[in-house]
Amino acid sequence: MIQLSQWDGKTPFIDPMCGSGTLCIEAGMKSLNIAPGILRDDFAFQKWRDFDDRIMGHALF
């Protein structure tokens, strides 16, 4: 979403969603030239009961 907004990384960033802060974290990482999600070990959907790592797991990492 941040990439689509064409935010330049220099002007103040405003999070219109006012949720968990994910957009602000991603914007901060972008402004520091850190790849989004690089610090993430897993995704929430991987904890779903019907998630099958044999189907999706290898495609993610």
C-alpha distance matrix in Angstrom:
0.0 3.8 5.4 5.0 6.2 8.9 9.7 12.9 13.4 16.6 16.2 15.8 12.4 12.5 10.9 11.6 11.4 14.3 14.3 15.0 13.3 10.7 8.1 11.2 12.4 9.5 9.7 13.5 13.5 11.8 14.4 17.1 16.2 15.9 14.1 11.5 13.5 16.8 18.5 17.8 21.0 19.9 17.6 18.7 19.4 22.0 24.1 24.5 28.1 27.7 25.4 27.5 26.9 29.3 26.9 23.5 24.2 25.2 22.2 19.8 21.7
3.8 0.0 3.8 5.4 5.1 6.7 6.4 9.5 9.7 12.9 12.8 12.7 9.6 10.6 9.9 11.7 12.2 14.4 15.0 15.3 12.8 10.6 7.3 9.3 10.6 7.7 6.7 10.5 10.9 8.7 10.8 13.8 13.2 13.5 12.4 10.4 13.2 16.0 17.7 17.8 21.3 20.9 19.1 20.5 21.7 24.0 26.1 26.9 30.6 30.4 27.9 29.9 28.9 31.4 29.3 25.7 26.0 26.7 23.9 21.3 22.6
5.4 3.8 0.0 3.8 5.4 5.4 6.8 9.1 10.1 13.6 14.1 14.9 12.4 13.9 13.6 15.2 15.8 18.2 18.6 18.7 16.3 13.7 10.8 12.7 13.3 9.9 9.1 12.5 12.0 9.0 11.4 14.1 12.6 13.3 11.8 10.6 13.7 16.0 18.5 18.7 22.0 21.8 20.2 22.1 22.9 24.9 27.4 28.2 31.8 31.3 28.5 30.1 28.9 31.0 28.8 25.2 25.7 25.9 22.8 20.6 21.8
5.0 5.4 3.8 0.0 3.8 5.4 8.0 10.9 12.8 15.7 15.5 16.2 13.6 14.4 13.9 14.5 15.3 18.3 18.9 19.7 17.7 15.3 12.2 14.6 15.9 12.7 11.9 15.5 15.5 12.7 14.8 17.8 16.4 17.1 15.4 13.9 16.6 19.2 21.6 21.4 24.5 23.8 21.7 23.2 23.6 25.9 28.4 28.7 32.3 31.5 29.1 30.7 30.0 32.0 29.4 26.1 27.0 27.4 24.1 22.2 23.9
6.2 5.1 5.4 3.8 0.0 3.8 5.4 9.0 10.9 13.3 12.4 13.0 10.6 11.2 11.4 12.1 13.7 16.4 17.7 18.9 16.5 15.0 11.4 13.1 15.2 12.6 10.8 14.4 15.3 12.5 13.8 17.2 16.6 17.7 16.7 15.2 18.1 20.7 22.7 22.8 26.2 25.6 23.6 24.8 25.6 28.1 30.2 30.6 34.3 33.8 31.5 33.5 32.8 35.0 32.5 29.1 29.9 30.4 27.3 25.1 26.7
8.9 6.7 5.4 5.4 3.8 0.0 3.8 6.1 8.9 11.3 11.1 12.8 11.2 13.0 13.9 15.1 17.0 19.3 20.7 21.5 18.7 17.0 13.5 14.5 16.2 13.4 11.1 14.2 14.8 11.5 12.2 15.7 14.7 16.5 16.0 15.3 18.7 20.7 23.0 23.6 27.1 26.9 25.3 27.0 27.9 30.1 32.4 33.1 36.8 36.2 33.7 35.3 34.3 36.3 34.0 30.5 31.1 31.2 28.1 26.0 27.1
9.7 6.4 6.8 8.0 5.4 3.8 0.0 3.8 5.7 8.0 7.6 9.1 7.8 10.1 11.7 13.6 15.7 17.4 19.0 19.6 16.5 15.3 11.7 11.8 13.7 11.5 8.5 11.2 12.5 9.5 9.5 13.2 13.1 15.0 15.2 14.5 18.0 19.9 21.7 22.7 26.3 26.5 25.1 26.7 28.1 30.2 32.3 33.2 37.0 36.8 34.3 36.1 34.9 37.3 35.2 31.6 31.8 32.1 29.3 26.8 27.6
12.9 9.5 9.1 10.9 9.0 6.1 3.8 0.0 3.8 5.5 6.6 9.4 9.3 12.5 14.6 16.9 19.0 20.3 21.9 22.1 18.7 17.6 14.3 13.7 15.0 13.0 9.7 11.4 12.5 9.2 8.1 11.6 11.6 14.3 15.1 15.3 19.0 20.3 22.2 23.7 27.4 28.1 27.1 29.0 30.6 32.3 34.5 35.8 39.6 39.4 36.7 38.3 36.8 39.0 37.2 33.5 33.4 33.4 30.7 28.2 28.6
13.4 9.7 10.1 12.8 10.9 8.9 5.7 3.8 0.0 3.8 6.1 7.9 7.9 11.5 13.5 16.4 18.3 19.0 20.3 20.1 16.4 15.6 12.6 11.2 12.2 10.7 7.2 8.0 9.4 6.8 4.7 8.4 9.2 11.8 13.4 13.5 17.1 18.1 19.6 21.5 25.2 26.2 25.5 27.4 29.4 31.0 32.9 34.5 38.3 38.5 35.7 37.3 35.7 38.2 36.6 32.9 32.4 32.5 30.2 27.3 27.5
16.6 12.9 13.6 15.7 13.3 11.3 8.0 5.5 3.8 0.0 3.8 6.6 8.4 12.0 14.8 17.7 20.0 20.3 22.2 22.1 18.4 18.2 15.2 13.3 14.6 13.9 10.2 10.2 12.3 10.2 7.2 10.3 11.9 14.7 16.8 17.1 20.6 21.4 22.6 24.7 28.4 29.6 29.0 30.7 32.8 34.4 36.2 37.9 41.6 42.0 39.2 41.0 39.4 41.9 40.4 36.6 36.1 36.2 33.9 31.0 31.1
16.2 12.8 14.1 15.5 12.4 11.1 7.6 6.6 6.1 3.8 0.0 3.8 6.3 9.5 12.8 15.2 18.0 18.4 20.7 21.3 17.7 18.0 14.8 12.9 15.2 14.7 10.9 11.5 14.3 12.4 9.9 13.3 15.0 17.5 19.2 18.8 22.1 23.5 24.6 26.2 30.0 30.8 29.7 31.0 33.1 35.1 36.7 38.1 41.9 42.2 39.7 41.8 40.5 43.1 41.4 37.7 37.4 37.8 35.4 32.5 32.9
15.8 12.7 14.9 16.2 13.0 12.8 9.1 9.4 7.9 6.6 3.8 0.0 3.8 6.5 10.0 12.6 15.4 15.2 17.7 18.3 14.8 15.8 12.8 10.5 13.2 13.6 10.0 10.5 13.8 12.9 10.7 13.9 16.1 17.9 19.5 18.6 21.5 23.2 23.7 25.1 28.9 29.5 28.3 29.3 31.6 33.7 34.9 36.3 40.1 40.7 38.4 40.7 39.6 42.4 40.9 37.1 36.8 37.6 35.3 32.2 32.8
12.4 9.6 12.4 13.6 10.6 11.2 7.8 9.3 7.9 8.4 6.3 3.8 0.0 3.8 6.6 9.6 12.0 12.1 14.4 15.1 11.7 12.4 9.2 7.4 10.5 10.6 7.3 8.8 12.1 11.2 10.2 13.5 15.3 16.4 17.5 16.0 18.7 20.8 21.3 22.3 26.1 26.4 25.0 25.8 28.0 30.2 31.5 32.7 36.4 37.1 34.8 37.2 36.2 39.1 37.5 33.7 33.5 34.5 32.2 29.1 29.9
12.5 10.6 13.9 14.4 11.2 13.0 10.1 12.5 11.5 12.0 9.5 6.5 3.8 0.0 3.8 6.1 9.0 9.1 11.9 13.5 10.6 11.9 8.9 7.8 11.6 12.1 9.6 11.4 14.6 14.1 13.6 16.8 18.6 19.2 19.9 17.7 20.0 22.6 22.9 23.3 26.9 26.8 24.9 25.2 27.3 29.9 30.8 31.7 35.4 36.2 34.3 36.9 36.3 39.3 37.5 33.9 34.0 35.3 33.0 29.9 31.1
10.9 9.9 13.6 13.9 11.4 13.9 11.7 14.6 13.5 14.8 12.8 10.0 6.6 3.8 0.0 3.8 5.5 5.9 8.4 10.2 7.8 9.1 6.4 6.5 10.2 10.8 9.5 11.7 14.4 14.3 14.8 17.6 19.1 19.0 19.2 16.4 18.2 21.2 21.2 21.1 24.5 24.0 21.9 21.8 23.9 26.6 27.4 28.2 31.8 32.6 30.9 33.7 33.2 36.3 34.6 31.1 31.2 32.8 30.6 27.5 28.9
11.6 11.7 15.2 14.5 12.1 15.1 13.6 16.9 16.4 17.7 15.2 12.6 9.6 6.1 3.8 0.0 3.8 5.6 8.6 11.5 10.3 11.5 9.2 10.1 13.6 13.9 12.9 15.4 17.9 17.6 18.2 21.2 22.4 22.4 22.1 19.2 20.8 24.0 24.1 23.6 26.8 25.9 23.3 22.8 24.5 27.6 28.2 28.5 32.1 32.7 31.3 34.3 34.2 37.3 35.3 31.9 32.4 34.2 31.9 29.0 30.8
11.4 12.2 15.8 15.3 13.7 17.0 15.7 19.0 18.3 20.0 18.0 15.4 12.0 9.0 5.5 3.8 0.0 3.8 5.5 8.7 8.5 9.5 8.3 10.0 12.9 13.3 13.4 15.8 17.9 18.1 19.3 21.9 22.9 22.2 21.6 18.3 19.2 22.7 22.5 21.5 24.4 23.1 20.4 19.5 21.2 24.4 24.8 24.9 28.4 29.2 28.0 31.1 31.2 34.4 32.5 29.2 29.7 31.8 29.6 26.7 28.7
14.3 14.4 18.2 18.3 16.4 19.3 17.4 20.3 19.0 20.3 18.4 15.2 12.1 9.1 5.9 5.6 3.8 0.0 3.8 6.9 6.9 9.3 8.9 9.4 12.2 13.8 13.8 15.4 17.8 18.7 19.5 21.8 23.3 22.5 22.4 19.1 19.8 23.0 22.3 21.5 24.4 23.4 21.0 20.0 22.2 25.1 25.1 25.7 29.1 30.4 29.2 32.4 32.4 35.7 34.2 30.9 31.0 33.2 31.4 28.2 29.8
14.3 15.0 18.6 18.9 17.7 20.7 19.0 21.9 20.3 22.2 20.7 17.7 14.4 11.9 8.4 8.6 5.5 3.8 0.0 3.8 5.6 7.5 8.6 9.8 11.5 13.1 14.2 15.7 17.5 18.7 20.1 21.9 23.3 21.8 21.4 17.8 17.8 21.1 20.1 18.9 21.5 20.3 17.8 16.4 18.8 21.7 21.5 22.1 25.5 26.9 25.7 29.0 29.1 32.5 31.1 27.9 27.9 30.4 28.8 25.5 27.2
15.0 15.3 18.7 19.7 18.9 21.5 19.6 22.1 20.1 22.1 21.3 18.3 15.1 13.5 10.2 11.5 8.7 6.9 3.8 0.0 3.8 5.6 8.2 8.9 9.5 11.6 13.4 14.2 15.6 17.5 19.0 20.2 21.6 19.7 19.3 15.9 15.4 18.4 17.0 15.7 18.3 17.4 15.3 14.2 17.1 19.5 19.2 20.4 23.9 25.5 24.1 27.2 26.9 30.5 29.5 26.2 25.8 28.2 26.9 23.5 24.8
13.3 12.8 16.3 17.7 16.5 18.7 16.5 18.7 16.4 18.4 17.7 14.8 11.7 10.6 7.8 10.3 8.5 6.9 5.6 3.8 0.0 3.8 5.5 5.2 6.2 8.6 9.9 10.6 12.3 14.2 15.4 16.7 18.4 16.8 16.9 13.7 14.0 16.8 15.7 15.2 18.3 18.0 16.4 16.1 19.0 21.2 21.4 22.9 26.5 27.9 26.1 28.9 28.2 31.7 30.6 27.1 26.5 28.5 27.0 23.5 24.6
10.7 10.6 13.7 15.3 15.0 17.0 15.3 17.6 15.6 18.2 18.0 15.8 12.4 11.9 9.1 11.5 9.5 9.3 7.5 5.6 3.8 0.0 3.8 5.5 5.1 6.1 8.5 9.8 10.5 12.1 14.2 15.4 16.3 14.5 13.9 10.4 10.6 13.8 13.1 12.4 15.6 15.1 13.4 13.7 16.3 18.5 19.3 20.7 24.5 25.5 23.4 26.0 25.2 28.5 27.3 23.7 23.2 25.0 23.4 19.9 21.0
8.1 7.3 10.8 12.2 11.4 13.5 11.7 14.3 12.6 15.2 14.8 12.8 9.2 8.9 6.4 9.2 8.3 8.9 8.6 8.2 5.5 3.8 0.0 3.8 5.5 5.1 6.0 8.5 9.8 10.3 12.1 14.2 15.0 14.0 13.6 10.4 11.8 14.9 15.1 14.8 18.3 17.9 16.0 16.6 18.8 21.1 22.3 23.5 27.3 28.0 25.8 28.3 27.4 30.5 29.0 25.3 25.1 26.6 24.6 21.3 22.5
11.2 9.3 12.7 14.6 13.1 14.5 11.8 13.7 11.2 13.3 12.9 10.5 7.4 7.8 6.5 10.1 10.0 9.4 9.8 8.9 5.2 5.5 3.8 0.0 3.8 5.5 5.0 6.1 8.5 9.7 10.4 12.4 14.1 13.4 14.0 11.4 13.1 15.5 15.2 15.7 19.4 19.6 18.3 19.0 21.6 23.6 24.6 26.2 29.9 30.9 28.6 31.1 30.0 33.2 31.9 28.2 27.6 29.0 27.2 23.8 24.5
12.4 10.6 13.3 15.9 15.2 16.2 13.7 15.0 12.2 14.6 15.2 13.2 10.5 11.6 10.2 13.6 12.9 12.2 11.5 9.5 6.2 5.1 5.5 3.8 0.0 3.8 5.4 5.1 6.2 8.6 9.9 10.7 12.3 10.7 11.4 8.9 10.0 12.2 11.6 12.4 16.0 16.7 16.0 17.1 20.0 21.5 22.6 24.5 28.3 29.3 26.8 29.0 27.6 30.8 29.8 26.1 25.1 26.4 24.9 21.3 21.6
9.5 7.7 9.9 12.7 12.6 13.4 11.5 13.0 10.7 13.9 14.7 13.6 10.6 12.1 10.8 13.9 13.3 13.8 13.1 11.6 8.6 6.1 5.1 5.5 3.8 0.0 3.8 5.4 5.1 6.1 8.6 9.9 10.4 8.9 8.7 6.0 8.1 10.6 11.2 11.8 15.6 16.1 15.2 16.9 19.2 20.7 22.4 24.2 27.9 28.5 25.8 27.7 26.2 29.1 27.9 24.1 23.4 24.3 22.5 19.1 19.6
9.7 6.7 9.1 11.9 10.8 11.1 8.5 9.7 7.2 10.2 10.9 10.0 7.3 9.6 9.5 12.9 13.4 13.8 14.2 13.4 9.9 8.5 6.0 5.0 5.4 3.8 0.0 3.8 5.4 5.0 6.1 8.7 9.7 9.7 10.4 8.7 11.6 13.5 14.3 15.5 19.3 19.9 19.0 20.5 22.8 24.5 26.1 27.8 31.5 32.0 29.4 31.3 29.9 32.7 31.3 27.6 27.0 27.7 25.6 22.4 22.8
13.5 10.5 12.5 15.5 14.4 14.2 11.2 11.4 8.0 10.2 11.5 10.5 8.8 11.4 11.7 15.4 15.8 15.4 15.7 14.2 10.6 9.8 8.5 6.1 5.1 5.4 3.8 0.0 3.8 5.4 5.1 6.4 8.7 8.6 10.5 9.5 12.0 13.2 13.4 15.2 19.0 20.3 20.0 21.6 24.3 25.5 27.0 29.1 32.8 33.6 30.8 32.7 31.0 33.9 32.9 29.1 28.0 28.7 27.0 23.6 23.5
13.5 10.9 12.0 15.5 15.3 14.8 12.5 12.5 9.4 12.3 14.3 13.8 12.1 14.6 14.4 17.9 17.9 17.8 17.5 15.6 12.3 10.5 9.8 8.5 6.2 5.1 5.4 3.8 0.0 3.8 5.5 5.1 6.2 5.0 6.8 6.5 9.1 9.7 10.4 12.6 16.3 17.9 18.0 20.2 22.7 23.6 25.4 27.6 31.3 31.9 28.8 30.4 28.4 31.1 30.3 26.5 25.2 25.6 24.0 20.6 20.2
11.8 8.7 9.0 12.7 12.5 11.5 9.5 9.2 6.8 10.2 12.4 12.9 11.2 14.1 14.3 17.6 18.1 18.7 18.7 17.5 14.2 12.1 10.3 9.7 8.6 6.1 5.0 5.4 3.8 0.0 3.8 5.3 4.9 5.6 6.8 7.0 10.5 11.3 13.1 14.9 18.6 19.8 19.6 22.0 24.0 25.1 27.2 29.1 32.8 33.0 30.0 31.4 29.5 31.9 30.7 26.9 26.1 26.2 24.1 21.1 20.9
14.4 10.8 11.4 14.8 13.8 12.2 9.5 8.1 4.7 7.2 9.9 10.7 10.2 13.6 14.8 18.2 19.3 19.5 20.1 19.0 15.4 14.2 12.1 10.4 9.9 8.6 6.1 5.1 5.5 3.8 0.0 3.8 5.4 7.6 9.9 10.6 13.9 14.4 15.6 17.9 21.6 23.1 23.0 25.1 27.4 28.5 30.4 32.4 36.2 36.5 33.5 35.1 33.1 35.6 34.5 30.7 29.7 29.8 27.9 24.8 24.4
17.1 13.8 14.1 17.8 17.2 15.7 13.2 11.6 8.4 10.3 13.3 13.9 13.5 16.8 17.6 21.2 21.9 21.8 21.9 20.2 16.7 15.4 14.2 12.4 10.7 9.9 8.7 6.4 5.1 5.3 3.8 0.0 3.8 5.5 8.9 10.4 13.3 12.8 13.8 16.7 20.2 22.2 22.7 25.2 27.6 28.2 30.1 32.5 36.1 36.6 33.5 34.7 32.5 34.9 34.2 30.4 29.0 28.9 27.4 24.2 23.3
16.2 13.2 12.6 16.4 16.6 14.7 13.1 11.6 9.2 11.9 15.0 16.1 15.3 18.6 19.1 22.4 22.9 23.3 23.3 21.6 18.4 16.3 15.0 14.1 12.3 10.4 9.7 8.7 6.2 4.9 5.4 3.8 0.0 3.8 6.5 9.0 12.1 11.3 13.3 16.1 19.4 21.3 21.9 24.7 26.7 27.2 29.5 31.7 35.3 35.5 32.1 33.1 30.7 32.9 32.0 28.3 27.0 26.5 24.8 21.9 21.0
15.9 13.5 13.3 17.1 17.7 16.5 15.0 14.3 11.8 14.7 17.5 17.9 16.4 19.2 19.0 22.4 22.2 22.5 21.8 19.7 16.8 14.5 14.0 13.4 10.7 8.9 9.7 8.6 5.0 5.6 7.6 5.5 3.8 0.0 3.8 6.3 8.8 7.6 9.5 12.3 15.6 17.7 18.5 21.4 23.5 23.8 26.0 28.5 32.0 32.2 28.9 29.8 27.4 29.7 29.0 25.3 23.8 23.5 22.0 19.0 17.9
14.1 12.4 11.8 15.4 16.7 16.0 15.2 15.1 13.4 16.8 19.2 19.5 17.5 19.9 19.2 22.1 21.6 22.4 21.4 19.3 16.9 13.9 13.6 14.0 11.4 8.7 10.4 10.5 6.8 6.8 9.9 8.9 6.5 3.8 0.0 3.8 6.3 5.7 8.7 10.6 13.7 15.3 16.0 19.1 20.8 21.0 23.6 25.8 29.3 29.3 25.8 26.7 24.3 26.4 25.5 21.9 20.5 20.2 18.5 15.5 14.7
11.5 10.4 10.6 13.9 15.2 15.3 14.5 15.3 13.5 17.1 18.8 18.6 16.0 17.7 16.4 19.2 18.3 19.1 17.8 15.9 13.7 10.4 10.4 11.4 8.9 6.0 8.7 9.5 6.5 7.0 10.6 10.4 9.0 6.3 3.8 0.0 3.8 5.6 7.9 8.7 12.2 13.1 13.1 15.9 17.7 18.4 20.8 22.8 26.4 26.6 23.3 24.6 22.5 25.0 24.0 20.2 19.2 19.4 17.6 14.3 14.3
13.5 13.2 13.7 16.6 18.1 18.7 18.0 19.0 17.1 20.6 22.1 21.5 18.7 20.0 18.2 20.8 19.2 19.8 17.8 15.4 14.0 10.6 11.8 13.1 10.0 8.1 11.6 12.0 9.1 10.5 13.9 13.3 12.1 8.8 6.3 3.8 0.0 3.8 5.4 5.1 8.5 9.4 9.8 12.8 14.8 15.0 17.4 19.7 23.2 23.5 20.2 21.4 19.3 22.0 21.3 17.5 16.1 16.7 15.4 11.8 11.7
16.8 16.0 16.0 19.2 20.7 20.7 19.9 20.3 18.1 21.4 23.5 23.2 20.8 22.6 21.2 24.0 22.7 23.0 21.1 18.4 16.8 13.8 14.9 15.5 12.2 10.6 13.5 13.2 9.7 11.3 14.4 12.8 11.3 7.6 5.7 5.6 3.8 0.0 3.8 5.6 8.3 10.4 12.0 15.3 17.3 16.8 19.2 21.9 25.2 25.5 22.0 22.7 20.1 22.5 22.2 18.6 16.6 16.6 15.8 12.4 11.1
18.5 17.7 18.5 21.6 22.7 23.0 21.7 22.2 19.6 22.6 24.6 23.7 21.3 22.9 21.2 24.1 22.5 22.3 20.1 17.0 15.7 13.1 15.1 15.2 11.6 11.2 14.3 13.4 10.4 13.1 15.6 13.8 13.3 9.5 8.7 7.9 5.4 3.8 0.0 3.8 6.5 9.4 11.4 14.3 16.9 16.2 18.0 21.0 24.2 25.1 21.8 22.8 20.2 23.0 23.2 19.7 17.3 17.9 17.7 14.1 12.7
17.8 17.8 18.7 21.4 22.8 23.6 22.7 23.7 21.5 24.7 26.2 25.1 22.3 23.3 21.1 23.6 21.5 21.5 18.9 15.7 15.2 12.4 14.8 15.7 12.4 11.8 15.5 15.2 12.6 14.9 17.9 16.7 16.1 12.3 10.6 8.7 5.1 5.6 3.8 0.0 3.8 5.7 7.6 10.6 13.1 12.4 14.2 17.2 20.4 21.3 18.1 19.3 16.9 20.0 20.1 16.5 14.3 15.5 15.3 11.6 10.9
21.0 21.3 22.0 24.5 26.2 27.1 26.3 27.4 25.2 28.4 30.0 28.9 26.1 26.9 24.5 26.8 24.4 24.4 21.5 18.3 18.3 15.6 18.3 19.4 16.0 15.6 19.3 19.0 16.3 18.6 21.6 20.2 19.4 15.6 13.7 12.2 8.5 8.3 6.5 3.8 0.0 3.8 7.2 10.2 12.4 10.6 12.3 15.7 18.4 19.4 16.1 16.9 14.3 17.4 18.0 14.9 12.1 13.4 14.1 10.6 9.5
19.9 20.9 21.8 23.8 25.6 26.9 26.5 28.1 26.2 29.6 30.8 29.5 26.4 26.8 24.0 25.9 23.1 23.4 20.3 17.4 18.0 15.1 17.9 19.6 16.7 16.1 19.9 20.3 17.9 19.8 23.1 22.2 21.3 17.7 15.3 13.1 9.4 10.4 9.4 5.7 3.8 0.0 3.8 6.8 8.6 7.0 9.0 12.1 15.0 15.8 12.6 13.8 11.7 15.1 15.4 12.2 9.9 12.1 12.6 9.1 9.4
17.6 19.1 20.2 21.7 23.6 25.3 25.1 27.1 25.5 29.0 29.7 28.3 25.0 24.9 21.9 23.3 20.4 21.0 17.8 15.3 16.4 13.4 16.0 18.3 16.0 15.2 19.0 20.0 18.0 19.6 23.0 22.7 21.9 18.5 16.0 13.1 9.8 12.0 11.4 7.6 7.2 3.8 0.0 3.8 5.5 5.6 7.7 10.0 13.5 14.1 11.1 13.2 11.9 15.4 15.0 11.7 10.6 13.2 12.8 9.5 11.1
18.7 20.5 22.1 23.2 24.8 27.0 26.7 29.0 27.4 30.7 31.0 29.3 25.8 25.2 21.8 22.8 19.5 20.0 16.4 14.2 16.1 13.7 16.6 19.0 17.1 16.9 20.5 21.6 20.2 22.0 25.1 25.2 24.7 21.4 19.1 15.9 12.8 15.3 14.3 10.6 10.2 6.8 3.8 0.0 3.8 5.3 5.7 7.5 11.2 12.4 10.3 13.2 13.0 16.7 16.2 13.3 12.7 15.9 15.6 12.8 14.7
19.4 21.7 22.9 23.6 25.6 27.9 28.1 30.6 29.4 32.8 33.1 31.6 28.0 27.3 23.9 24.5 21.2 22.2 18.8 17.1 19.0 16.3 18.8 21.6 20.0 19.2 22.8 24.3 22.7 24.0 27.4 27.6 26.7 23.5 20.8 17.7 14.8 17.3 16.9 13.1 12.4 8.6 5.5 3.8 0.0 3.8 5.3 5.3 9.0 9.3 7.1 10.2 10.7 14.1 13.2 10.6 11.0 14.4 13.9 11.7 14.3
22.0 24.0 24.9 25.9 28.1 30.1 30.2 32.3 31.0 34.4 35.1 33.7 30.2 29.9 26.6 27.6 24.4 25.1 21.7 19.5 21.2 18.5 21.1 23.6 21.5 20.7 24.5 25.5 23.6 25.1 28.5 28.2 27.2 23.8 21.0 18.4 15.0 16.8 16.2 12.4 10.6 7.0 5.6 5.3 3.8 0.0 3.8 5.6 8.4 8.9 5.8 8.1 7.7 11.4 11.3 9.0 8.3 11.9 12.3 10.3 12.3
24.1 26.1 27.4 28.4 30.2 32.4 32.3 34.5 32.9 36.2 36.7 34.9 31.5 30.8 27.4 28.2 24.8 25.1 21.5 19.2 21.4 19.3 22.3 24.6 22.6 22.4 26.1 27.0 25.4 27.2 30.4 30.1 29.5 26.0 23.6 20.8 17.4 19.2 18.0 14.2 12.3 9.0 7.7 5.7 5.3 3.8 0.0 3.8 6.4 8.4 6.9 9.7 10.0 13.7 14.1 12.4 11.6 15.3 16.1 14.0 15.8
24.5 26.9 28.2 28.7 30.6 33.1 33.2 35.8 34.5 37.9 38.1 36.3 32.7 31.7 28.2 28.5 24.9 25.7 22.1 20.4 22.9 20.7 23.5 26.2 24.5 24.2 27.8 29.1 27.6 29.1 32.4 32.5 31.7 28.5 25.8 22.8 19.7 21.9 21.0 17.2 15.7 12.1 10.0 7.5 5.3 5.6 3.8 0.0 3.8 5.5 5.3 8.9 10.6 13.9 13.6 12.4 12.8 16.5 16.9 15.4 17.8
28.1 30.6 31.8 32.3 34.3 36.8 37.0 39.6 38.3 41.6 41.9 40.1 36.4 35.4 31.8 32.1 28.4 29.1 25.5 23.9 26.5 24.5 27.3 29.9 28.3 27.9 31.5 32.8 31.3 32.8 36.2 36.1 35.3 32.0 29.3 26.4 23.2 25.2 24.2 20.4 18.4 15.0 13.5 11.2 9.0 8.4 6.4 3.8 0.0 3.8 5.7 8.5 11.0 13.7 13.9 13.7 14.1 17.8 18.6 17.8 20.0
27.7 30.4 31.3 31.5 33.8 36.2 36.8 39.4 38.5 42.0 42.2 40.7 37.1 36.2 32.6 32.7 29.2 30.4 26.9 25.5 27.9 25.5 28.0 30.9 29.3 28.5 32.0 33.6 31.9 33.0 36.5 36.6 35.5 32.2 29.3 26.6 23.5 25.5 25.1 21.3 19.4 15.8 14.1 12.4 9.3 8.9 8.4 5.5 3.8 0.0 3.8 6.2 9.5 11.5 11.1 11.5 12.7 16.2 16.7 16.5 19.1
25.4 27.9 28.5 29.1 31.5 33.7 34.3 36.7 35.7 39.2 39.7 38.4 34.8 34.3 30.9 31.3 28.0 29.2 25.7 24.1 26.1 23.4 25.8 28.6 26.8 25.8 29.4 30.8 28.8 30.0 33.5 33.5 32.1 28.9 25.8 23.3 20.2 22.0 21.8 18.1 16.1 12.6 11.1 10.3 7.1 5.8 6.9 5.3 5.7 3.8 0.0 3.8 6.3 9.0 8.5 8.1 9.1 12.6 13.2 12.8 15.3
27.5 29.9 30.1 30.7 33.5 35.3 36.1 38.3 37.3 41.0 41.8 40.7 37.2 36.9 33.7 34.3 31.1 32.4 29.0 27.2 28.9 26.0 28.3 31.1 29.0 27.7 31.3 32.7 30.4 31.4 35.1 34.7 33.1 29.8 26.7 24.6 21.4 22.7 22.8 19.3 16.9 13.8 13.2 13.2 10.2 8.1 9.7 8.9 8.5 6.2 3.8 0.0 3.8 5.4 5.5 6.5 7.4 10.5 11.7 12.2 14.4
26.9 28.9 28.9 30.0 32.8 34.3 34.9 36.8 35.7 39.4 40.5 39.6 36.2 36.3 33.2 34.2 31.2 32.4 29.1 26.9 28.2 25.2 27.4 30.0 27.6 26.2 29.9 31.0 28.4 29.5 33.1 32.5 30.7 27.4 24.3 22.5 19.3 20.1 20.2 16.9 14.3 11.7 11.9 13.0 10.7 7.7 10.0 10.6 11.0 9.5 6.3 3.8 0.0 3.8 5.3 5.2 4.2 7.3 9.3 9.6 11.2
29.3 31.4 31.0 32.0 35.0 36.3 37.3 39.0 38.2 41.9 43.1 42.4 39.1 39.3 36.3 37.3 34.4 35.7 32.5 30.5 31.7 28.5 30.5 33.2 30.8 29.1 32.7 33.9 31.1 31.9 35.6 34.9 32.9 29.7 26.4 25.0 22.0 22.5 23.0 20.0 17.4 15.1 15.4 16.7 14.1 11.4 13.7 13.9 13.7 11.5 9.0 5.4 3.8 0.0 3.8 6.0 5.9 7.2 9.4 11.1 12.4
26.9 29.3 28.8 29.4 32.5 34.0 35.2 37.2 36.6 40.4 41.4 40.9 37.5 37.5 34.6 35.3 32.5 34.2 31.1 29.5 30.6 27.3 29.0 31.9 29.8 27.9 31.3 32.9 30.3 30.7 34.5 34.2 32.0 29.0 25.5 24.0 21.3 22.2 23.2 20.1 18.0 15.4 15.0 16.2 13.2 11.3 14.1 13.6 13.9 11.1 8.5 5.5 5.3 3.8 0.0 3.8 6.2 7.5 8.0 10.1 12.4
23.5 25.7 25.2 26.1 29.1 30.5 31.6 33.5 32.9 36.6 37.7 37.1 33.7 33.9 31.1 31.9 29.2 30.9 27.9 26.2 27.1 23.7 25.3 28.2 26.1 24.1 27.6 29.1 26.5 26.9 30.7 30.4 28.3 25.3 21.9 20.2 17.5 18.6 19.7 16.5 14.9 12.2 11.7 13.3 10.6 9.0 12.4 12.4 13.7 11.5 8.1 6.5 5.2 6.0 3.8 0.0 3.8 5.8 5.4 6.6 9.4
24.2 26.0 25.7 27.0 29.9 31.1 31.8 33.4 32.4 36.1 37.4 36.8 33.5 34.0 31.2 32.4 29.7 31.0 27.9 25.8 26.5 23.2 25.1 27.6 25.1 23.4 27.0 28.0 25.2 26.1 29.7 29.0 27.0 23.8 20.5 19.2 16.1 16.6 17.3 14.3 12.1 9.9 10.6 12.7 11.0 8.3 11.6 12.8 14.1 12.7 9.1 7.4 4.2 5.9 6.2 3.8 0.0 3.8 5.5 5.6 7.1
25.2 26.7 25.9 27.4 30.4 31.2 32.1 33.4 32.5 36.2 37.8 37.6 34.5 35.3 32.8 34.2 31.8 33.2 30.4 28.2 28.5 25.0 26.6 29.0 26.4 24.3 27.7 28.7 25.6 26.2 29.8 28.9 26.5 23.5 20.2 19.4 16.7 16.6 17.9 15.5 13.4 12.1 13.2 15.9 14.4 11.9 15.3 16.5 17.8 16.2 12.6 10.5 7.3 7.2 7.5 5.8 3.8 0.0 3.8 5.4 5.7
22.2 23.9 22.8 24.1 27.3 28.1 29.3 30.7 30.2 33.9 35.4 35.3 32.2 33.0 30.6 31.9 29.6 31.4 28.8 26.9 27.0 23.4 24.6 27.2 24.9 22.5 25.6 27.0 24.0 24.1 27.9 27.4 24.8 22.0 18.5 17.6 15.4 15.8 17.7 15.3 14.1 12.6 12.8 15.6 13.9 12.3 16.1 16.9 18.6 16.7 13.2 11.7 9.3 9.4 8.0 5.4 5.5 3.8 0.0 3.8 5.9
19.8 21.3 20.6 22.2 25.1 26.0 26.8 28.2 27.3 31.0 32.5 32.2 29.1 29.9 27.5 29.0 26.7 28.2 25.5 23.5 23.5 19.9 21.3 23.8 21.3 19.1 22.4 23.6 20.6 21.1 24.8 24.2 21.9 19.0 15.5 14.3 11.8 12.4 14.1 11.6 10.6 9.1 9.5 12.8 11.7 10.3 14.0 15.4 17.8 16.5 12.8 12.2 9.6 11.1 10.1 6.6 5.6 5.4 3.8 0.0 3.8
21.7 22.6 21.8 23.9 26.7 27.1 27.6 28.6 27.5 31.1 32.9 32.8 29.9 31.1 28.9 30.8 28.7 29.8 27.2 24.8 24.6 21.0 22.5 24.5 21.6 19.6 22.8 23.5 20.2 20.9 24.4 23.3 21.0 17.9 14.7 14.3 11.7 11.1 12.7 10.9 9.5 9.4 11.1 14.7 14.3 12.3 15.8 17.8 20.0 19.1 15.3 14.4 11.2 12.4 12.4 9.4 7.1 5.7 5.9 3.8 0.0
